[in-house]
Amino acid sequence: MSGNLLNIGKTGLFAAQVGLSTTGHNIANANVAGYSRQTIVQSTGIAQNYGYGFIGSGTEIDQIKRYSDSFLNGQVRSAQTQVSSLNAFYSQISQVDNLLSDTTSGLSPALQDFFKGVQDMASNPSSAASRQAVLSNGESLVARFQGINDRLSEIRQGVNSEITSKVGVINSYAEQIGQLNDKIAQLTTGSGAEPNDLMDARDQLIADLNKEVKTTVTRGNNNSLTVAIGSGQPLVVGNKAFQLTATTSPTDLSRVQVGLVTGGNVTVLADSALSGGELGGLMEFRSGTLDRTQNSLGRVAITLAETFNAQHRLGIDSAGNPGGNFFTVGAPVVGRNINNAVGSTTDVKAAIVDPAALTQSDYSVSYDGSNYTVTRLSDKKPFPVTPFPQTGPQVIDGVAFTVTGSASAGDSFLVRPTVNGASDFSMVVNERNSIAAAAPISTSVPLSNKGTATISEGNIDAAYLTPGNALTAPVNLTVGGTPAGLSGFPAGQAVTVTNNGTSTTYPAGTASIPFTAGANYNFGGVNLKFAGTPVAGDTFTVAPNSNGTADNRNARLLGNLQTKPILDGGKATYQSAYAELVSFVGNKTREVQVNSQAGDTLLKQVTAAQQDVSGVNLDEEATNLLKYQQAYQAAGKVMQMASTLFDTVLSISR
């Protein structure tokens, strides 16, 4: 009986010793990231039947239990990857927000100064100082466009570098998780014993990986875990770790993308496939905000350059020479997919033909083996290229697409109409006397006229630049007949009369065209209006302008462009289009900031719930320490008593 008592004491002593070791282990690792508290699970030893009843044999240690809840761990991972993504997004977009909204270094002040200079020149076109101010303010505007674009390009390069760095970190985590999967599987036994500390280390690696990119964890055999990232790409399967690689986009060699290495081949993953985590935040920022911002800035620059140039070409400079382009216009960028078939001869060209219709989107041109399709990437809207072969360029959103050659199925191109608009924006005019502030025509009314009719100062439109339309000699329009009619229009030009929105075109050579006060008369790009009542024999003269120095008519029209709705199909001015961009970035920045704060709160809540299960409570462990200490001492007392009883039995036999 004393032997049984000794064994009982020994099992109690061992259990208390394991309890003390486990409690001490908890206390020692209380501040270790990812550590899950452990406790011993005991059961009663098998009792023996002595006929008069069952006598116990002490206690047994069934397992060292690790307190880890997979559901709570999943909630923490979900909240953490969202917060990491938002924080990465915010750190990038806040730079863009500060750049665009700055009241001194933003674009709006430079636009205002430039057009103020144009309007000042219109007030005093013969002033050398006012003309020089236009050039100086124009150079400042160019510098502002290019400066903002350069900063956006620096941010883009920073994103490229961070993506490359994140890929290296993710690969390192994947390798370590695969190795731990292997060790844990080998050490997992059928008895239920588990390598708790290795499992904690693996969970912590997954948590760290989850900060870089969203992870999905699936449990396998022998406590092995399968880890997928993003939208389901496998990263760790058992002890095998797949590798990611940073690679250049096949259609844009300046853009770093992420590829999945499988069997020696690299599959480039779409930005949207890598959601969550800092990598996902970077991808979302680049595709959702940075691309749009740079495209939007370029769109404003291109539209400003195109429309200002168009009006400037309708004027003459101080020497009477026709105005040329004032700014350079950035051309669309076309990227051919480097993976296109070797024998493919397809070529895609893009040209801007209507700046007012430009969007902030990029476009893909793809061939499916039967048809070419242009897809607007912002909303995935397809535009079939019809007919093909083309009889002429197909205009989509103000861009003329020309597709030639023969392709293989799967061939594609990336067209970025406005991305270089700001970087390529520059001044063409660099001499103040070359500014076309004057109109190329002048009108006059002889004092000998007897009626009260007057003629407007006149202006021209783009048709005036068509060869043969520009005036080389005065045109005398004479009133005759009842009702009054006008004759003397150039013989080779039709005349269009527009009155109250109704237009009537008179063929070239029409002898007399009705006189209508208030109507607009257009011939060869010249626009005129008459007022008052003429008398037969009255004449009006339209002649080439010989005074390009003091004339401000084209300067006024150039200044009016500031407030003219042009972009978005005639709904937005230059500044309102830029303001829309600033508003978009500002609202997105605030949205990300608010979501990040809400995400932090949620993360704290789910982490607290997880730690209620897995975390080490030092007060609780101190209590356990005392409990197991007392149990150890009591078990020792039992063994001491068993020894004393055994000695008593021996002394009786002497």
C-alpha positions in Angstrom: 0.0 0.0 0.0 2.9 2.4 0.8 4.3 1.6 -2.7 1.0 2.7 -4.3 1.0 5.8 -2.2 4.5 6.6 -3.3 3.5 6.2 -6.9 0.5 8.5 -6.3 2.8 11.1 -4.8 5.2 10.8 -7.7 2.5 11.4 -10.3 1.3 14.4 -8.4 4.8 15.7 -8.0 5.5 15.3 -11.8 2.2 17.0 -12.7 3.0 19.9 -10.4 6.5 20.1 -11.9 5.1 20.2 -15.4 2.5 22.8 -14.3 5.3 24.9 -12.8 7.4 24.6 -16.0 4.4 25.5 -18.2 3.4 28.5 -16.0 7.0 29.7 -16.0 7.1 29.3 -19.8 4.0 31.4 -20.1 5.5 34.1 -17.8 8.8 34.1 -19.7 7.1 34.5 -23.1 4.3 36.9 -22.0 5.8 39.7 -24.1 6.7 37.6 -27.1 4.7 38.5 -30.2 2.4 35.7 -31.3 2.9 33.5 -28.2 -0.2 31.7 -27.1 -0.6 30.7 -23.5 -0.3 27.1 -22.6 -1.7 25.0 -19.8 -1.5 21.4 -18.8 -4.4 19.1 -19.2 -4.6 16.4 -16.5 -6.7 13.3 -16.1 -7.1 10.8 -13.3 -4.9 7.7 -13.4 -6.5 4.3 -13.8 -7.8 3.0 -10.5 -7.3 -0.7 -9.3 -10.0 -2.9 -8.0 -9.1 -4.4 -4.7 -12.4 -6.2 -4.2 -13.6 -3.8 -1.6 -13.3 -0.9 -4.0 -11.2 1.0 -6.5 -8.1 2.8 -5.3 -6.7 5.5 -7.5 -3.2 5.5 -9.0 -2.7 9.3 -9.1 -2.8 11.6 -12.1 -1.6 11.7 -15.7 -0.6 14.6 -18.1 -2.7 14.2 -21.2 -1.3 17.2 -23.1 0.2 20.7 -23.0 -2.7 22.6 -24.4 -2.2 25.7 -26.6 -4.9 28.3 -26.4 -5.4 29.4 -30.0 -8.8 30.1 -31.7 -8.6 29.8 -35.5 -11.8 31.9 -35.9 -10.4 34.8 -33.8 -7.1 34.5 -35.5 -8.8 34.8 -38.8 -10.7 37.9 -37.6 -7.4 39.5 -36.5 -5.8 38.7 -39.8 -8.7 40.2 -41.7 -8.7 43.4 -39.7 -4.9 43.6 -39.8 -4.5 43.2 -43.5 -7.2 45.9 -44.1 -5.5 48.3 -41.7 -2.1 47.7 -43.3 -3.5 48.3 -46.8 -5.2 51.5 -45.7 -2.1 52.8 -43.9 0.1 52.1 -47.0 -2.5 53.8 -49.2 -2.7 56.8 -46.9 1.0 57.3 -46.7 1.1 57.6 -50.5 -2.1 59.5 -51.2 -1.4 62.1 -48.5 1.7 63.1 -50.5 -0.4 63.6 -53.6 -3.1 65.5 -51.7 -0.5 67.9 -50.2 1.0 68.4 -53.6 -2.2 69.2 -55.5 -3.9 71.3 -52.8 -1.0 73.6 -51.9 -2.3 77.1 -52.4 1.2 78.3 -53.5 2.7 75.4 -55.4 -0.4 74.0 -56.8 -1.6 74.5 -60.4 -4.5 76.9 -59.8 -2.3 79.9 -58.9 -0.2 79.4 -62.0 -3.3 79.2 -64.2 -4.7 82.3 -62.7 -1.5 84.3 -63.2 -1.1 83.1 -66.8 -4.6 84.2 -67.8 -4.3 87.4 -65.9 -1.2 88.2 -67.9 -3.2 87.4 -71.2 -6.0 89.7 -70.1 -3.6 92.5 -69.1 -2.1 92.2 -72.6 -5.5 92.4 -74.1 -5.9 95.7 -72.2 -2.7 97.1 -73.6 -1.5 94.9 -76.6 1.2 97.4 -77.7 2.9 97.2 -74.3 6.2 95.3 -74.4 6.0 94.7 -70.6 2.5 93.2 -70.8 3.6 90.9 -73.6 6.7 89.9 -71.7 4.5 89.1 -68.7 2.5 86.6 -70.8 5.8 84.8 -71.7 7.0 84.8 -68.1 3.7 83.6 -66.7 3.6 81.0 -69.4 7.0 79.7 -68.4 5.9 79.6 -64.8 2.8 77.6 -65.8 5.0 75.2 -67.8 7.3 74.8 -64.7 4.3 74.1 -62.5 2.8 71.4 -64.8 6.2 69.7 -65.1 7.0 70.1 -61.5 3.8 68.5 -60.3 4.2 65.7 -62.9 7.9 65.1 -61.9 6.8 64.8 -58.2 4.1 62.3 -59.3 6.7 60.4 -61.2 9.0 60.3 -58.2 6.1 58.9 -56.1 5.5 56.3 -58.9 9.2 55.3 -58.7 8.9 55.0 -54.9 5.9 52.7 -55.3 8.0 50.6 -57.8 10.8 50.3 -55.2 8.4 49.4 -52.4 6.7 46.8 -54.5 10.1 45.2 -55.2 11.0 45.3 -51.5 7.6 43.8 -50.5 8.1 40.9 -52.9 11.4 40.0 -51.2 9.8 40.1 -47.8 6.9 38.0 -48.8 9.2 35.4 -50.4 11.2 35.2 -47.1 8.1 34.7 -45.0 6.8 32.0 -47.4 10.1 30.1 -47.2 10.1 30.2 -43.4 6.4 29.1 -43.2 7.2 26.2 -45.6 10.1 25.1 -43.4 8.0 25.3 -40.2 5.2 23.4 -41.9 7.7 20.6 -42.5 9.0 20.6 -38.9 5.6 20.7 -37.4 4.3 17.8 -39.6 7.3 15.7 -38.5 6.8 16.5 -34.8 3.1 16.0 -34.7 2.3 12.6 -33.3 -0.9 10.7 -33.1 -1.0 11.0 -29.3 -2.1 14.6 -29.6 1.2 16.1 -28.6 1.8 19.2 -30.7 4.9 21.4 -31.1 3.1 24.5 -29.6 6.0 26.9 -29.8 6.7 26.1 -33.5 3.0 26.5 -34.2 3.1 29.9 -32.5 6.1 30.9 -34.6 4.4 29.9 -37.8 1.2 31.8 -36.9 3.3 34.9 -36.2 5.0 34.5 -39.5 1.6 34.3 -41.2 0.5 37.4 -39.2 3.5 39.3 -40.4 3.0 38.0 -44.0 -0.7 39.2 -43.7 0.6 42.7 -43.1 2.3 42.6 -46.4 -0.5 41.0 -48.4 -3.9 39.5 -47.6 -3.6 35.8 -46.6 -6.1 33.0 -46.6 -5.2 30.0 -44.4 -6.4 26.4 -44.9 -5.6 23.6 -42.4 -4.2 20.4 -43.9 -2.9 17.1 -42.5 -0.5 16.9 -39.6 -1.1 20.5 -38.5 0.2 21.7 -41.9 -1.2 25.0 -43.2 -1.8 26.0 -46.8 -1.4 29.8 -47.3 -2.9 31.6 -50.3 -2.5 35.3 -51.0 -4.6 38.0 -52.7 -7.5 36.6 -54.6 -6.4 33.0 -54.1 -2.8 32.6 -55.5 -1.1 29.7 -53.7 2.0 30.8 -51.8 2.7 27.9 -49.4 1.4 24.4 -49.8 2.8 22.0 -47.2 6.6 22.4 -47.2 6.7 23.9 -50.7 6.9 27.7 -50.9 6.1 29.4 -54.2 8.0 32.5 -55.1 6.9 35.9 -56.3 9.0 38.1 -58.5 9.0 41.8 -59.3 8.8 42.2 -63.0 8.1 45.0 -65.5 4.7 45.3 -67.1 4.7 43.8 -70.6 3.0 46.9 -72.0 4.7 49.6 -69.8 8.4 48.9 -69.0 8.4 51.8 -66.4 5.8 50.0 -64.3 6.8 47.3 -61.8 4.3 44.5 -61.4 4.2 41.2 -59.4 4.6 37.9 -61.1 4.1 34.3 -59.7 6.8 31.9 -60.5 5.5 28.5 -61.4 7.6 25.8 -63.2 10.2 28.4 -64.3 7.5 30.6 -65.9 6.4 34.0 -64.6 2.7 34.8 -64.7 2.2 38.5 -64.2 -0.6 39.1 -61.7 -3.1 41.9 -62.2 -2.9 44.7 -59.6 -6.4 43.8 -58.4 -5.3 40.2 -57.7 -3.1 41.3 -54.8 -5.5 42.8 -52.4 -4.9 43.6 -48.8 -1.8 44.3 -46.8 0.8 47.0 -47.6 1.4 45.5 -51.1 -2.3 45.6 -51.9 -2.5 49.2 -50.6 0.3 50.2 -52.9 -1.3 48.5 -55.9 -4.7 50.0 -55.2 -3.2 53.5 -54.7 -1.2 53.3 -58.0 -4.1 52.0 -60.2 -6.9 53.8 -58.5 -5.3 57.2 -57.6 -1.9 57.8 -59.0 -2.7 56.7 -62.6 -5.8 58.8 -62.6 -4.1 61.8 -61.1 -1.3 61.8 -63.6 -3.7 61.2 -66.5 -6.0 64.0 -65.2 -3.2 66.5 -64.9 -2.0 65.5 -68.4 -5.6 65.9 -69.7 -5.7 69.5 -68.4 -2.3 70.3 -69.9 -3.2 68.8 -73.3 -6.6 70.5 -73.5 -5.1 73.8 -72.5 -2.3 73.5 -75.1 -4.7 72.3 -77.9 -7.3 75.0 -77.4 -5.0 77.8 -76.7 -2.9 76.9 -79.7 -6.1 76.7 -81.9 -7.1 80.2 -80.9 -3.5 81.5 -81.1 -3.3 80.3 -84.7 -6.3 82.4 -85.6 -4.4 85.6 -84.7 -1.5 87.5 -86.1 1.6 88.8 -84.3 3.1 92.3 -84.1 4.6 91.9 -87.6 1.4 90.7 -89.1 2.5 87.1 -89.4 0.0 84.3 -88.7 0.1 82.9 -85.1 1.6 79.5 -84.6 1.4 77.0 -81.7 1.9 78.7 -78.3 2.5 75.4 -76.4 3.7 71.9 -77.3 1.1 69.2 -76.9 1.9 65.8 -75.3 1.3 62.9 -77.6 -0.4 59.6 -76.5 1.8 56.8 -75.4 1.3 53.4 -77.1 2.9 50.3 -75.4 3.2 47.1 -77.4 2.9 44.0 -75.3 6.4 42.3 -75.3 4.6 38.9 -75.3 2.9 39.5 -78.6 3.4 36.8 -81.2 6.8 37.0 -82.9 5.2 37.1 -86.4 2.6 39.7 -85.5 2.7 42.9 -87.6 0.0 44.7 -85.8 0.6 48.4 -85.2 -1.5 50.7 -83.2 -1.4 54.5 -83.4 -3.3 57.0 -81.4 -3.8 60.7 -81.9 -5.9 63.3 -80.0 -8.5 64.9 -82.2 -11.0 66.3 -79.7 -9.4 67.4 -76.4 -12.9 68.3 -75.0 -13.9 64.6 -75.1 -10.7 63.2 -73.4 -11.2 61.1 -70.3 -8.8 60.2 -67.4 -8.6 56.6 -68.5 -6.1 54.4 -70.3 -7.1 52.0 -73.0 -6.2 48.5 -74.1 -6.3 47.3 -77.7 -6.6 43.5 -78.0 -7.2 40.9 -80.6 -9.1 37.7 -79.8 -8.3 35.9 -83.1 -11.3 37.4 -84.9 -11.8 41.0 -83.8 -10.0 44.0 -82.4 -11.4 45.6 -79.4 -10.5 48.9 -77.6 -11.4 48.7 -73.9 -11.6 51.7 -71.7 -9.9 50.5 -68.6 -11.6 52.8 -66.1 -14.9 51.0 -66.5 -14.0 48.1 -68.8 -16.3 49.3 -71.5 -15.4 47.7 -74.9 -15.4 49.4 -78.2 -15.2 46.9 -81.2 -13.0 48.2 -84.0 -15.4 48.3 -86.9 -14.9 48.0 -89.8 -11.6 46.2 -90.1 -9.6 46.8 -92.1 -10.3 50.4 -91.2 -11.3 52.9 -93.8 -10.2 55.6 -91.4 -9.3 56.1 -87.7 -11.9 55.2 -85.1 -12.5 58.0 -82.7 -13.2 57.0 -79.1 -13.3 59.6 -76.3 -11.6 62.2 -78.5 -8.7 59.8 -79.4 -8.4 58.5 -83.0 -7.3 54.8 -83.0 -5.6 53.4 -86.1 -5.0 49.7 -86.2 -3.0 48.1 -89.1 -1.3 44.9 -89.9 -2.1 41.3 -88.9 -2.2 39.9 -85.4 -2.3 36.7 -83.5 -4.9 35.8 -80.9 -3.9 37.3 -77.6 -1.9 40.3 -79.0 -2.5 43.5 -77.1 -1.4 47.1 -76.7 -1.8 49.7 -73.9 -2.7 53.2 -75.0 -2.2 56.1 -72.5 -3.6 59.2 -74.2 -2.8 61.8 -71.5 -0.1 60.4 -69.2 2.6 62.5 -70.8 0.5 65.6 -71.2 2.1 67.5 -68.3 5.6 66.3 -68.8 5.6 67.3 -72.5 3.9 70.6 -71.9 6.3 73.5 -72.9 6.4 76.9 -74.5 6.9 77.3 -78.3 6.6 81.1 -78.4 9.7 82.7 -76.8 9.6 86.2 -78.4 7.0 88.8 -77.1 6.4 90.1 -80.6 5.5 86.6 -81.7 2.4 86.5 -79.6 -0.6 86.6 -81.9 -2.8 89.2 -80.0 -4.4 90.7 -83.1 -7.1 89.4 -85.5 -6.1 88.9 -89.1 -9.0 90.9 -90.5 -10.3 94.4 -90.0 -13.6 95.9 -90.9 -14.6 99.5 -91.7 -17.6 101.6 -92.8 -17.1 104.5 -95.1 -18.3 107.9 -93.8 -20.2 108.3 -97.1 -22.7 105.6 -96.1 -26.2 107.1 -95.8 -27.9 104.4 -93.7 -27.5 103.5 -90.0 -26.1 100.0 -90.6 -22.9 99.1 -88.8 -20.6 96.1 -89.1 -18.9 94.2 -86.3 -15.2 94.1 -85.8 -15.2 90.5 -87.1 -13.5 87.4 -86.2 -12.4 84.2 -87.9 -12.7 80.5 -87.2 -10.5 77.5 -88.2 -11.8 77.4 -91.7 -10.0 80.7 -92.4 -6.7 78.7 -92.2 -7.7 76.5 -95.1 -5.5 77.3 -98.1 -7.3 79.9 -100.3 -9.6 81.3 -97.6 -7.3 83.9 -96.1 -7.9 87.4 -97.3 -5.2 88.9 -99.5 -7.1 92.0 -100.6 -10.1 94.0 -99.2 -13.6 92.6 -99.8 -16.2 95.3 -100.4 -19.8 94.3 -99.5 -22.4 96.5 -101.1 -26.0 96.9 -100.2 -28.6 96.9 -103.0 -32.2 96.1 -103.8 -35.4 96.0 -101.8 -35.4 94.3 -99.5 -31.7 95.0 -98.9 -29.2 92.4 -100.1 -25.5 92.1 -99.9 -23.2 91.5 -102.8 -19.5 91.4 -103.3 -18.7 88.2 -101.4 -15.6 86.3 -102.7 -16.8 84.4 -105.8 -15.3 81.1 -104.8 -16.8 80.9 -101.3 -20.2 79.9 -100.0 -21.9 82.1 -97.5 -23.7 80.8 -94.4 -26.2 83.1 -92.6 -27.2 82.1 -89.1 -30.1 83.9 -87.5 -31.8 82.8 -84.3 -30.2 79.4 -84.5 -31.3 78.7 -88.1 -28.6 78.5 -90.7 -28.9 79.0 -94.5 -26.1 78.4 -96.9 -25.9 80.2 -100.2 -23.7 78.6 -102.8 -20.6 80.3 -104.1 -21.3 82.9 -106.7 -24.8 83.9 -105.4 -25.3 87.4 -106.7 -27.1 88.9 -103.7 -27.6 87.6 -100.1 -30.4 89.0 -97.9 -29.3 91.6 -95.3 -30.5 90.6 -91.9 -29.5 92.7 -88.9 -28.1 90.6 -86.0 -27.5 87.6 -88.1 -24.0 86.0 -88.4 -22.4 85.9 -91.9 -19.7 83.4 -92.5 -17.6 83.1 -95.6 -14.2 81.3 -95.8 -14.0 81.3 -92.0 -14.7 85.0 -91.6 -17.6 85.9 -89.2 -19.4 89.2 -89.4 -22.6 90.7 -88.0 -24.5 93.8 -89.0 -26.8 96.1 -87.1 -29.0 99.0 -88.0 -30.7 99.8 -91.3 -28.7 100.2 -94.5 -29.5 102.2 -97.6 -28.9 101.0 -101.1 -25.4 101.8 -102.2 -23.9 101.6 -98.6 -20.7 99.5 -98.5 -18.8 97.6 -95.8 -15.1 96.7 -96.1 -13.5 93.5 -94.8 -9.7 93.6 -95.3 -6.5 91.9 -94.1 -5.4 93.6 -90.8 -2.3 95.8 -91.2 -2.1 96.7 -87.5 -0.9 93.7 -85.4 0.6 95.8 -82.7 -2.3 97.7 -81.2 -5.1 95.2 -82.0 -6.3 93.1 -79.0 -9.1 91.1 -80.5 -7.4 87.7 -80.5 -5.9 88.4 -77.1 -9.4 88.9 -75.7 -10.5 85.6 -77.2 -7.4 83.9 -75.7 -8.2 85.4 -72.3 -11.8 84.3 -72.6 -10.6 80.6 -72.7 -10.0 80.8 -68.9 -13.8 80.8 -68.2 -15.0 78.8 -71.2 -16.4 75.3 -70.5 -14.3 73.0 -72.6 -13.4 69.8 -70.9 -15.9 67.0 -70.2 -17.7 67.7 -73.4 -18.0 71.4 -72.7 -18.9 71.2 -69.1 -15.7 72.1 -67.3 -13.1 74.9 -67.5 -9.4 74.3 -67.1 -9.5 75.3 -63.5 -12.7 73.5 -62.6 -11.3 70.3 -64.2 -8.2 70.7 -62.0 -10.4 71.5 -59.0 -12.3 68.2 -59.6 -9.0 66.4 -59.5 -8.0 68.1 -56.3 -11.4 67.3 -54.8 -11.2 63.7 -55.9 -7.8 63.2 -54.3 -8.8 65.2 -51.2 -12.0 63.2 -50.7 -10.2 59.9 -51.3 -7.5 60.9 -48.8 -10.1 61.7 -46.2 -12.0 58.5 -47.0 -8.9 56.4 -46.5 -8.0 58.2 -43.3 -11.4 57.7 -41.8 -11.5 54.0 -42.9 -8.0 53.5 -41.4 -9.1 55.0 -38.1 -12.2 52.8 -38.1 -10.0 49.8 -39.0 -7.7 50.5 -36.1 -10.6 50.5 -33.7 -11.9 47.2 -35.1 -8.4 45.7 -35.0 -8.0 46.6 -31.3 -11.4 45.0 -30.6 -10.7 41.7 -32.3 -7.1 41.6 -31.0 -8.5 42.1 -27.5 -10.9 39.2 -28.1 -8.1 37.0 -29.4 -5.9 37.9 -26.5 -8.6 37.0 -24.0 -8.2 33.5 -25.3 -4.5 33.3 -26.3 -2.8 36.1 -24.3 -0.9 35.6 -21.1 -2.3 37.2 -18.0 0.5 37.6 -15.5 -1.9 37.9 -12.5 -3.4 34.5 -13.5 0.0 33.0 -14.0 1.2 34.2 -10.6 -1.8 32.5 -9.1 -1.1 29.3 -11.0 2.5 29.5 -9.9 1.4 29.4 -6.3 -1.1 26.7 -7.0 1.4 24.4 -8.6 4.0 25.2 -5.9 1.6 24.1 -3.2 0.6 21.1 -5.2 4.3 20.2 -5.6 4.9 20.6 -1.9 1.8 18.5 -1.1 2.8 15.8 -3.5 6.3 15.8 -1.9 4.6 15.4 1.5 2.7 12.4 0.2 5.9 10.8 -1.0 7.5 11.6 2.4 4.6 10.0 4.2 4.8 6.9 2.0 8.5 6.6 2.8 7.8 6.9 6.5 5.1 4.2 6.3 7.4 1.9 4.4 10.1 2.4 7.0 7.6 1.6 9.8 6.8 -1.7 8.0 10.4 -2.6 7.8 11.0 -1.8 11.5 8.2 -4.2 12.5 10.0 -7.1 10.8 13.2 -6.6 12.7 
